[in-house]
Amino acid sequence: MSYFDMASAAPLHPVARQALAAALDEGWADPARLYREGRRARLLLDASREAAAELAGCRPDELVFTPSGTRALHSAVAGAMTGRRRTGRHLALSAVEHSAVLHAAEPYDVTSVGVDRTGRVAAADFAAALRPDTALACLQSANHEVGTVQPVAEVADVCRASGVPLLVDAAQSLAWGPVDGPWSLLAASAHKWGGPSGVGLLAVRKGVRYAPQEPADERESGRSPGFENLPAIVAAAASLRAVRAEADAEAARLSELVALIRSRVPHLVPDTEVVGHDRLRLPHLVTFSCLYVDGEALLTALDRAGFSVSSGSSCTSSTLTPSHVLKAMGVLSEGNVRVSLPPGTAREEVERFLDVLPGVVAQVREHVTVSTGAPAGAPQTAAGPGTGGEAEELAELVVDSLGKRCPIPVIDLAREIGRVPVGGLVTVLSDDEAARLDIPVWCEMRAQEYVGERPAPRGTAYVVRRRV
């Protein structure tokens, strides 16, 4: 079995395992106490804080440990917004931030800064979003779903010039190096780099107005109440040091494997879009989307074939809405696969993945198209339902896909567009949120013209003009 989902959680690093076992014996006492066992625990806690702070690029007294990266992000947003409440309640963030940031920002007046098709923001757009009442700005160092690296240093300079603190979500990037630029707050999570789950980092630079909103507690500078999970903290700091020592060599090696996937997948699997920036990206992560594929079925089939991957596809979401990241980028969401390689991944594993992938996608496509009555593949002409041969060409056609979920509306469109002549119109009726994203992308991939959308008595009408 090949585990290719490091972006969700990395396997426990051997150094973390060793440090955890040792700290269970040495770090069980209360580090706030003055007796021998407490002093020993305090030494472990202080050493871990110093190591983590050095690797994060801040002072030890600026960093606290939290129960998770999500908790660190929520605490950072609430603490910074409350500390600067006299400035205002406005918050600027990128449209592709992690859901933890989006949820933490819900009580405030939010401006979402758009991204380009690679998922990257422009510093000028961020500058335009800042207002006199902006209390906080948020920008991830690298995107969790597509791996695109953000211009944090440029945005941090813009924010500093405007007197606005910048919170950086460094969960995906901290294993590879420190975050550049004059950021104000930073959050990360140990399970992303091979540390144990249940440990997050929150750094708040000196001079940043910050009012903790946690229950009152003298521990962790009042920013993370409760008894510290010292063994896990020790393991988190030790493993961060270990992965950073290996980072340059692993980044170079994994980048080559990711480049191999990025270059070969479009040739091996027809009608596939590789998303994210081709250069400014994390070294271990690649994401691609496949037309005419049910995301959940694809992930299940890859799991049976021996590969653990994840997806931002709406087909795998309990909400049945496309990933907000893919939606903001304007890229295909159906059949989405995220491959994130852990350190030590062998080239042979990646080659085997590339050997298996075309057959798996073809199998899933065949199952989906057969179950909907559509032929396999992406036909440009097809017989209409109930006909025995070539369909009569219609100047305009309405395709009812109401009640059907991704990827069926796009499959219906691909099946029926051949029934209109070149220049003719096809209107797809759909109440699936993913259709708003996937139909325009399908048109671009298939050289058809997306005319636009309009409200319908039920759902939305998506109008396409046949060009080929």
Secondary structure, DSSP 8 states (H G I E B T S, - for coil): -EE-BTTT-----HHHHHHHHHHHHHS-S-TT--SHHHHHHHHHHHHHHHHHHHHHTS-GGGEEEES-HHHHHHHHHHHHHHHTTTT-SEEEEETT--HHHHHHHTTSEEEEE---TTS---HHHHHHH--TTEEEEEEESB-TTT-BB--HHHHHHHHHHHT--EEEE-TTTTTT----S--SEEEEEGGGTTS-SS-EEEEE-TT------S---SGGGGTS-S---HHHHHHHHHHHHHHHHHHHHHHHHHHHHHHHHHHHHHHHSSSEEEES-SSSB-TTEEEEEETT--HHHHHHHHHHTTEE-B---GGG-TT----HHHHHHT---TTEEEEE--TT--HHHHHHHHHHHHHHHHHHHHHHHHHTT--SS--SS---TT-SSS----SEEEEE-TT--TTHHHHHHHHHGGGS-TT-EEEEEE--TTHHHHHHHHHHHTT-EEEEEEE-SSSEEEEEE---
